[in-house]
Amino acid sequence: MLHYAVIFLVIALVAALFGFGGIAAGAVGIAKILFVIFIVLALVSFIASLMRRG
């Protein structure tokens, strides 16, 4: 998941570099959503592993 967020961020940077503002904004939005999903899943996994040990 984090891999895809980084890929969309790179796409956004390249699109912004070449002047494609709409594509860059869309790619940044997708990257943000994927990053938030990654963080939530990572926290859930961390908390679940703590519950299993205890």
Secondary structure, 3 states (H helix, E strand, C coil): CHHHHHHHHHHHHHHHHCCCHHHHHHHHHHHHHHHHHHHHHHHHHHHHHHHHHC
